[in-house]
């Protein structure tokens, strides 16, 4: 599969044995089902009308580059008629909350997303902007690690 090929490339291209990478792979199987494969990566959040944002249930496999014989099983996901999946790097969830050592984490991100949904007025670019702004506010400034968010959505016409 694709993750196995990426692992092969990483093994050949990395500059040190301790280098690894995390991946979240989403395969859409039509409009109403998806398969999620996690290689040490946090799970995406499913956003759907009428319910709170929730991380996809399931345990991630190991990051690429850690185990030679690693497997990354597909987590099946049934999707409602209208949905969004928020994929994000851990640079968002590793952000701090205030001056202490507490981190935002997946639970905190879920709360941030819920608040952002209320203010985004169904505009995807606004939702992503509000999430990053709130995470930075909680962190007390720019986030230290890389931050990337991707929102994939299906809105039936």
C-alpha positions as CSV (number, residue, x, y, z in Angstrom):
1,X,0.0,0.0,0.0
2,X,0.9,3.7,-0.1
3,X,2.0,3.9,3.5
4,X,4.4,1.0,3.0
5,X,5.9,2.7,-0.1
6,X,6.3,6.0,1.9
7,X,8.0,4.1,4.6
8,X,10.4,2.6,2.0
9,X,11.2,6.1,0.7
10,X,11.8,7.4,4.2
11,X,14.2,4.6,5.1
12,X,16.3,5.4,2.0
13,X,16.1,9.3,2.2
14,X,16.4,10.0,5.9
15,X,19.6,11.5,7.3
16,X,19.6,9.6,10.6
17,X,18.0,6.4,11.9
18,X,15.9,8.2,14.5
19,X,14.0,10.2,11.9
20,X,10.4,9.3,11.6
21,X,7.2,10.9,10.3
22,X,3.5,10.8,11.0
23,X,0.7,10.5,8.4
24,X,-3.0,10.7,8.3
25,X,-4.4,9.1,5.1
26,X,-8.1,9.5,4.2
27,X,-9.6,7.5,1.3
28,X,-13.1,8.5,0.3
29,X,-15.1,5.6,-0.9
30,X,-18.0,7.4,-2.5
31,X,-20.0,10.1,-0.8
32,X,-20.9,8.4,2.5
33,X,-17.9,6.2,3.5
34,X,-14.2,6.8,4.2
35,X,-11.2,4.8,5.3
36,X,-8.7,6.4,7.7
37,X,-5.2,5.2,8.2
38,X,-3.1,6.7,10.9
39,X,0.7,6.3,11.1
40,X,1.4,7.9,14.5
41,X,-0.8,10.9,13.6
42,X,-3.7,12.3,15.5
43,X,-7.1,11.3,14.2
44,X,-9.1,13.8,12.1
45,X,-12.2,15.4,13.6
46,X,-15.6,14.6,12.0
47,X,-17.9,17.7,11.9
48,X,-21.5,17.2,11.0
49,X,-24.6,19.3,11.5
50,X,-26.4,18.7,14.8
51,X,-23.6,17.0,16.6
52,X,-20.4,18.0,18.3
53,X,-17.1,17.6,16.5
54,X,-15.5,14.3,17.4
55,X,-12.2,12.6,16.7
56,X,-12.4,9.4,14.6
57,X,-12.3,6.5,16.9
58,X,-9.4,4.0,16.6
59,X,-5.8,3.6,17.5
60,X,-3.1,4.8,15.2
61,X,-0.4,2.5,13.9
62,X,3.3,3.4,14.5
63,X,4.8,6.4,12.7
64,X,6.6,5.7,9.5
65,X,10.3,4.8,10.0
66,X,9.8,3.2,13.5
67,X,9.1,-0.5,12.8
68,X,10.2,-2.4,9.7
69,X,7.1,-4.7,9.6
70,X,4.5,-2.0,10.7
71,X,0.9,-2.2,9.6
72,X,-1.7,0.5,9.3
73,X,-5.2,-0.9,9.4
74,X,-8.0,1.1,7.9
75,X,-10.5,2.6,10.2
76,X,-13.9,2.5,8.5
77,X,-16.0,5.6,8.8
78,X,-19.6,6.0,7.9
79,X,-20.3,9.6,6.9
80,X,-23.6,11.5,7.2
81,X,-25.1,13.2,4.1
82,X,-23.3,16.5,4.9
83,X,-19.9,16.3,6.6
84,X,-16.5,17.8,7.1
85,X,-13.2,16.2,8.1
86,X,-10.6,18.4,9.8
87,X,-7.1,17.1,9.4
88,X,-4.4,18.9,11.4
89,X,-0.8,18.6,12.5
90,X,0.1,18.2,16.1
91,X,1.5,21.7,16.1
92,X,-2.0,22.8,16.9
93,X,-2.7,20.3,19.8
94,X,0.8,20.7,21.2
95,X,0.1,24.4,21.8
96,X,0.0,25.4,25.5
97,X,-2.9,26.7,27.4
98,X,-1.7,29.8,29.2
99,X,1.6,30.1,31.0
100,X,1.7,26.6,32.5
101,X,2.6,23.3,31.0
102,X,-0.9,22.1,30.0
103,X,-1.3,21.6,26.3
104,X,-4.4,22.0,24.1
105,X,-4.7,18.3,23.2
106,X,-7.3,16.7,21.1
107,X,-10.1,17.4,23.7
108,X,-9.2,21.0,23.8
109,X,-9.1,21.2,20.0
110,X,-12.6,19.7,19.9
111,X,-13.8,22.6,22.1
112,X,-12.0,25.1,20.0
113,X,-13.6,23.7,16.8
114,X,-17.1,23.8,18.4
115,X,-16.6,27.5,19.3
116,X,-15.2,28.3,15.9
117,X,-18.2,26.6,14.2
118,X,-20.5,28.9,16.0
119,X,-18.6,31.9,14.6
120,X,-17.7,30.7,11.1
121,X,-21.2,31.0,9.6
122,X,-20.6,27.8,7.5
123,X,-17.6,29.4,5.7
124,X,-14.7,26.8,5.6
125,X,-11.9,29.4,5.3
126,X,-13.4,31.3,8.3
127,X,-13.6,28.1,10.4
128,X,-9.9,27.3,9.8
129,X,-8.8,30.9,10.5
130,X,-10.8,30.9,13.8
131,X,-9.4,27.6,14.9
132,X,-5.8,28.8,14.4
133,X,-6.4,32.2,16.0
134,X,-8.0,30.6,19.1
135,X,-5.2,28.1,19.5
136,X,-2.7,30.9,19.3
137,X,-4.7,33.0,21.8
138,X,-4.7,30.1,24.3
139,X,-0.9,29.6,23.6
140,X,-0.2,33.2,24.4
141,X,1.2,33.8,21.0
142,X,2.3,32.0,17.8
143,X,2.5,28.2,18.1
144,X,6.0,26.8,18.3
145,X,5.6,23.8,16.0
146,X,4.4,23.6,12.4
147,X,0.7,24.1,12.0
148,X,-1.4,22.9,9.1
149,X,-5.1,22.3,8.9
150,X,-7.0,20.8,6.0
151,X,-10.8,20.8,5.8
152,X,-12.4,18.3,3.5
153,X,-16.2,18.7,3.1
154,X,-19.2,17.4,1.3
155,X,-22.3,19.6,1.1
156,X,-25.0,18.0,-1.0
157,X,-26.7,20.4,-3.4
